[in-house]
């Protein structure tokens, strides 16, 4: 049995009266993984085991469906990991959680001055696209990188609306995904009365995976490297992430809008990187100013949720308290969450793809079990 197998078996047995001893064995095995994580016991980081044991029991009883893994880091140390499907080595399909990684890549390109900034105009960077564009409109010429980072471009693209011409399912059956998106018509907004009230932050949010995919071509043109290679050189390599699997378009362009496969531990590194203001184990990777800009609101989604630069922003309520967070989110209920006030990062992977309540289920694990386990 390999060391990683010992780790997984140890985590799976983290129940009952022997939990404390078994948890210590898990952490000792984890320390041998040499992936950059420093480990500690939950109690030493102010995380109580009892709520986590209750969570495990509820998952195994079937109260929560298709949960793959749960990991917690507190004060920069890995204090808990549980694999209910697969192992620590399993590459998890992050789906749209990939988008937040694309934000980091854009920030890196701007930090290296390979991309002028978020106000850079997309069609100016991709003139070959502009020359053959359908539904030409001067407003398309003004689409910026920031418009795609905030899901607020003028293009008629809405993955949450099956009738939208830019719905991602229509994109996937086309060979040239970027041209498909840029060819879309300009969207309109119905409103009650003659006067339309401007949206909060001045942007109309419309969830558009295709727009984030276009950023893959923008990054390649700006950096001179294919996006997956740039990511390995500038982000994954410095984080000690070596095992990743990308999805590619029919034309071989890395899909920066979703589908990237990573291990749970490596997803947790991304959250910890942003929680640390852009550093990992003392090494500066992403500019602190970029992390701050990415995790502050630029568009409003609903009364409880806002959007940064490809990061979701929301306060999770638990036991009468409210805990602001920024997080990565993907189909199936995948969540990679950072709680700045608690100095805590959490990964929950789930394969409840395209099911009603998938995100609510994951959030219930956070609010009913994980947050109650943490002392402030």
Number of C-alpha atoms within 10 A of each C-alpha: 5 7 12 17 14 15 25 22 16 23 24 19 14 23 19 12 8 10 17 16 10 19 25 19 18 27 22 15 18 25 17 13 13 9 15 16 23 15 20 22 21 24 14 10 18 15 23 18 21 15 17 24 16 16 19 20 15 15 16 14 10 10 11 18 16 19 22 20 23 23 20 23 28 23 16 22 18 26 26 22 27 25 22 19 15 12 20 22 15 17 18 24 24 28 21 23 27 25 27 26 24 25 21 26 23 25 24 23 20 19 17 11 12 15 21 13 16 17 13 17 19 25 20 15 18 15 11 10 16 18 10 12 18 15 11 16 11 7 11 22 13 17 21 20 24 20 25 26 26 26 27 22 26 21 25 19 28 21 18 12 13 12 10 15 20 25 21 23 14 15 19 14 10 13 13 15 23 22 18 19 26 27 20 19 18 16 14 9 6 6 9 7 7 6 7 10 9 9 11 14 10 11 17 20 22 22 21 25 25 30 27 30 23 24 24 23 22 23 23 18 16 19 18 11 14 17 23 21 13 19 18 17 12 16 19 21 12 17 21 16 18 13 14 15 14 16 16 14 16 13 10 11 21 22 26 30 26 25 22 23 20 22 21 28 24 25 27 23 26 25 26 29 23 26 25 19 18 22 19 22 14 8 11 14 20 22 17 16 12 20 20 15 13 24 21 16 20 26 24 21 16 9 7 10 13 21 24 23 29 28 24 24 25 17 15 17 16 16 9 5 11 12 15 14 20 26 24 25 24 23 22 25 27 29 25 27 27 26 21 16 11 16 15 23 30 26 26 25 30 28 21 20 15 10 11 11 12 21 19 11 18 21 19 16 19 22 18 17 20 22 25 17 19 18 11 9
